[in-house]
Amino acid sequence: MKKTKMEKGRMILWGIAIIVVVLLVLATLGFRIMRSGAGSAATGGSSSDDNYASLPEKCRPPAGQDIAAWKEHLGHHAETQECLQYFS
């Protein structure tokens, strides 16, 4: 069966659309990966989060977390209130 010019044109447009969508997804994911690793790469692999490596895991602030907000969060939970001693 021969395809008409219109069918071939539609197939080409669909192919281009799929390629564009795939490239946009990959670019977005790549940007997020680069952005999340930018802090440690800029400081040669060490970041301010390394300062908290000696704390118990439940007391460590998440990467990029504001310390004042983290202290407030810890204070709201009975099981993590003892963590406040590390942030005096």
N, C-alpha and C positions, 0 to 999 in steps of 0.2 A: 504494500500500500504506500502510495506517495503521500507525503504531507504537503499541505498547501503552504504558501508563503506566510499566511496569517498564523498557522499553527506553529511553524518554525519560529516566527517572531515572538509568539507567546512563550515558547519554550526557552528562548534566549532571555527574554525578560524575567521569567521565573528563575532561571539560573543566576542571573545577575542579582536579583533580589535576595536569593538565598546566600550568595557569596557576601553581599553587603551586610546581612544580618549576622552571619558568622564572624565577619571581621569586627563588627561593632561589639559583639559579645566578648571576643578575645581581647579587644582593646580595653574594654571596661575592666575585665578581670586582671589584665596586665597592669593597668593603672592602679588598681587596688593593691595588688601584690607589691608594686614599687612603692606605693605610698605607705604601706604598713611596715616595710623594711627600711624606709628612709631614715628614721630616727637612729637606728643602730648603725647604719652604714655611715652616717654623717659623723658619728663620734668614734669611728673605728671599732665598732662592735660592742662598746660599753655604753650603757645608757644610765639614766638616773634610777631606772628600775633595778639595776644591779645593787644599789644601796640597800635594798630590802631582801636580798637573797638569804640573809641569815635569820630572817623572821620565820616563825611557823607559817606554813602555807596558808592557813585560814586567815592570817593577819596581813598577808601581802596585798598591797593595792594592785588592782588590775593595771595593765600597761596603759599609760596615758591618763589615768584617773587623777583628778585633783585631790590632793592630800586632805584638805579641809573637808571636802565632801565625803571622802573615804572615812575619816574619823567620825563624822556625823552618822554615816551608815553603820559603822561598827558599834556605836553607842546605842543604836536602836535594837540590837540583838543581844540577848542575855549570854548566848554562847560565845560571843566575840568581844564582850566588854573588856576582858582582860588584855586584849590586843592594844587597847588605848595606851598602855604603859610604854609601848615602843614608839609612840608618836608624841611624846611630851616636849 
